[in-house]
């Protein structure tokens, strides 16, 4: 999965942050599609693998200035963890929908609606800085 993602022809022409982000997301997309249901999927610590692979990818282009090693490792780790968080989030949403609705068509529609509206609702709830308890914040998020 990593080798295939690293072979994308446009990676070396992108700014380094964009290249690392695209590389990790591409590799994780293939990896999670194939292995997400395996019991060991969330147990593997691939932070350093993606960090080191990102570094090797970036240093293969000698015509561009290099970022420092720690910055590359930090960004690759952040992208990797973010992708894992997103897969866990989607898995939890799917389980909740599956347990709440019997019909497969309804499950798919509700899950899709949740995926599309979640980030917007979360951003609005976070931006609301009025002093209030947790329950009113939760109610605002659910609207």
C-alpha positions, 0 to 999 in steps of 0.5 A: 500500500505504501509503495503504490501510494509513493509511486504517484507521479505528482507527489514530487511536484507538490509542496512538501506538506501537500505531498506528505498529506496526499501520500499518507491518505492514499496509502491509508485509503488502500490499507484500510479498505483491505485490512480495516476489519482485521482484528489487528488493524488498530493495534499496529503502530505505523506512525514511524513507518509513514514518517520515515517513508514520507522522509524518503519520498521527499528526499528523493527530489534533490531539486527542492529544499528539504523540510527538517526531519522532525517536521515531516515525522510530525505531519505524517504522524498527525495525518496517520492518526487523523485517518485512524480517528476518522475510520473509528468515527465512521465505524462507530457511526455505522454501528449506531445506525445499524443498531437503530434501523433494520432496513439496509436502504434506510441505514445507508441513507441515514449513515450518508446524512450523518457523514455529510452533516457531522463536521458542520454540526461539530464546527458550529457547536465548537464555535459557540462560545456562550457559557452553557452546560453540556446538555444545551451544547449537545442539544445544539449539536444534535439540531 
